[in-house]
Amino acid sequence: MTDTTYTPPKVWTWDRENGGKFASINRPIAGATHEKVLPVGKHPIQLYSLATPNGVKVTVMLEELLALGVTGAEYDAYLIKISDGEQFGSGFVDINPNSKIPAMVDRSTPKPTRVFESGAILLYLAEKFGHFLPKDHAARTECLSWLFWQMGSAPYLGGGFGHFYAYAPTKMQYCIDRFAMETKRQLDVLDRHLAHSKYMAGNDYSIADMAVWAWYGQLVLGRLYSAGEFLDVASYAHVQRWAKAIDARPAVSRGRKVNRAFGEPETQLHERHNASDFDTKTQDKIKTSA
């Protein structure tokens, strides 16, 4: 079906009111819109994020490291309310000039080290602490290939399919068909791979699994865009097996809650500063103050 109602202008200009639900968080320029100093907690790792799939990757990684007893991975996580434009505050932009969550600062280094882009944060933490990244050359290469596959593929799922299917102010068949087809192709890529591999990079759980699961695992588990039936996610049996196995990990359950400000109250932990914050009473206190 061809949409003939729109003719592109010779020079595109920004219409602030156009863009639907997310019009307030997208703009064609970079940089800070206001001065705002970010809070700093007591731990070496400072995370500023929101529990979107990209944010969940990092909190899952940190909780997995802590589950292994890596005390250096103890962290403070602060909520960044992107709908309120907090990602455009000067403090956040200093950490991530791209103004996207998540962003992290490692204060254990001689000079605080900023890290932005979720895949870069996963790789940084894996190399820093020596976990969830294979040491064998071939397995490491496989892991990084799937990590970068996710970074390149997920925009078609999120900004492509998810936007036009769930959020666009007008439903456009061409856009939904195009990105649904690509999302199903990607799920087929994963299903064929996981038919012969326990995890993304072989027999061992890695940062590739954390990255891919945050998007595609949660998609097949019915948590993204209410699109499970539309995409027939139940038909991807091997992705389902893998997604459910990762979902059952306690650290993954905790990581999903951190910086979550939507959904059922028991699934939310707006800020995280200590393991005790996952207690119900502490969660209520933190949500009230956030």
N, C-alpha and C positions, 0 to 999 in steps of 0.2 A: 504494500500500500504506500503510495507516494503522498507526502504532505506538501502541498503547493501553497500553503498559506503564508509562508515566510520567505522573503527575499533578502539575503544578507546585504547590508549597506556597503558602500565602498570602503568606509573606515569605521571599524567597530568602536562604539562608545559604551561606557558602563551605565547600566540602568540599575540603580541601587535597589529598586523595588522588585526587580526580576530575579527569580531564583528559588522561589518556593520556601520551604521550611528552613533552608540553610542560607538564605540570602544575607543574613546578618553576619555570617562568619566567613564569607568569601568576598574577596576584593582583588582588583588587578594590580595592586601595589604592595610592596613589602615594608617592613619597618614597624616601629612602635607607634601606637595611637595615643598612649598615655603613659605617665610615669607610675610604676608600681614595683616596689621592692619585694622579691620573693622571700617567704619565710625560710629559715634554715634550722634544722633540727640537730640532734646531738650525734647522729651516726655518720660514718664516712660517706655513705651513699645517700644522696638526696635526689628523689624522683618527683617530677612534676608531670601529672598525667591525668587521664580519664580512662575508664574501663571500656573503651572501644576495643576491637580486636587488636589493634596495634599496641594499645596500652597494656592489654592482658598478656601479651607475649612477655613483657619485661617483668611484670609482677609475678607471673608464674616462674620465670627463671630465678628471680631472687628468692622466692619461697622454696623452690627446689634446692637451691644452694644451702639455704638455712636448714632444710631437712637433712642434708648431708653433714651438718655440723660445721659449716663454713661460717664462722662468726664474723669474719670481715665483710660478709655480705649483708650484715644488719643494716636496715635502711629506714629512712623517713619518707613517706609518700604523701604528697600534697595534691589535692584535687584542683584541676584546672578546668573551670567551667567555660567551655568553648562557646556555648550559646550566649554567654555574657561578654565574650570578647577578651577573656583573661589571657589568651595566648598572644594578644597584641600588646600586653604590658611590657614596659622596658626591661624588667628583670627577666622575663621569659624570653624575649627576643635576644637578649644578650647570650642566653644559653643556646637557643635555636633560632637563627636568623630566618628560618623558613616558617616559623610560627605554627608548627604542628606538634601535637603530642605524640609520643612521650619525649621528654628531655630529661637528662640526668647530669648530675655533677658528682664527680668522685673527689672528695676532699682528703683522701688518704695520700695523695700524691704531693710532692713538694709545692707545686702550684696547682690549685684546683683544676681538674680536667673536665671540660664539658664534652658530652657525647649526645648527639641527636641522630634521629632515624632509628627506628626500632631494631632493624637488622644489625646496624652498627653497634647498638647497645648490647644485644645478645652476644655478638662476637667479642666485644670488649670484655664483658663479664666472663665469658668462657675462657678467654686467654688469660685474664687476670687471675682467675681462681683455679684453672686447670680442670674444669669439669664440663661435661656435655658437649665436648668437641673432640672427636676421635684423634688419637695421636698417630695412628697408622696413616701413611700418606694417601693411599687410595680411599680409605674410609673418610678421612678428613675432606678430601676433594669432593666426594659424593655428598657429604653433609653440606658443604658450602654451595654446591651446585643447586641443591634443593632449597637452601636458604634464599639464594638469589632468585631462584624460580618463583618463590612466593612473593618476594618484593616486586618482581616484575609483573606477576600475574594478578595479584589481588586488586589492583586498581580497576581491572575489568569487572571484577566481582562487586567491589564496593562503589566506586564512583561511576561505574557503568551500569551493571544490572541492578544493584541495590538502589541507586539513585532513581533510575527511570521507572523501576517496578514499584518502589515503596514511597518515594519522596517527591518526585517531580510534580509540579502543580497540574500538569496535563499528561494523561497517559498517551504515549505515542507508540503505536504498534511496531514501527520500524526499529526504534531504539530498544524496546523490550525484546523483540525477536533477536536482534543482533547480539545483545549482551547475554541473553539467556542461552543462545547457542554457544557462545564462547565459554560461559560458566560451565555448561554441561560438558564441553570438550575438556576443560581443565579437570573436572571431576573424573572423567574417563581416564585422563592421564594418570591421576592419582590411583584410581581403582586398579588399573593394569599394573602399576608399579607395586602397590601394596598386596597384590595377589601373590607376589613372590618375595616380599620383604616384610619382616615384622614391624620395623620402624622405617622412617624415611631413608636413613643411611645404613640400614642393615639390622643387626640384632640388638643394637644399643640405642636407647632413647637419647636424643640430642637436641641442640638448639633448632635444628631443622624441623623436628616434630613440634616444638613449642610455637614456632612461627607459622607453620602450615595449619596446625590444629586451631589456633586462635581464629582463623578465618574459615577454613574449609571444614574442620572438625565441628565447629559450632554451627556451621551451615547445615550439615547433614544431621545434626542433633536437634534441629528445628529452632535455633536461637537467633537466626538472622533473617530479617525482612519478612517473616511469616511466609516464606516461599518454599517450604519443604515439599508440599504436595505439587505445587506448580512445576518444580524442577525434578520431581520424582526422585528425591534423594534416597529413598528406601531401596532403590534398585542398585545402589553402589555398595554392594555387600562388603567388600574389602575395606573401603573407607569407613563404613559403619563400624566394623570390627575394631579398627585402629582408633577411631574417634572415641568409642566407648571405653577402651582400655586406658587411654590418656585421661579421659574425664573422671575415671575412678581414682586417680591419684590424689591423695590428700592435699599436696602442695598446689595442685592445679585448682582444686576447689577453693583454697584460700586465695590464690592469685586472682581468681575471677572476681572476688569480692572487693579487692582493693581499688580505691578511687571510683567505685561504682556509685552512681547517683541516680539510678533509674531502676525500674523493676520492683519486685517485692522487697519490703524493708529488710527482711532477713538475709537478702542477698547483697546488701550494701555495706560498705565500710569506706566512708568518705576519705578518711585519713588513716594512715597506718604508721605507728611509731615503735610498737613492740608487739611480740607475739600475743600478749594478753589482750590486745585490742580486738582480737577476734571473739572475745567473750561478749555475750549479748549485751550486758549492762554497759560495758565499755563502748561498744558500737553505738548504742543510743546516745551516750555522752558526746562522742565524737561527731555524730551526725547533727546533733543539736548545735554544736559550736561551729560547724563548717559553714 
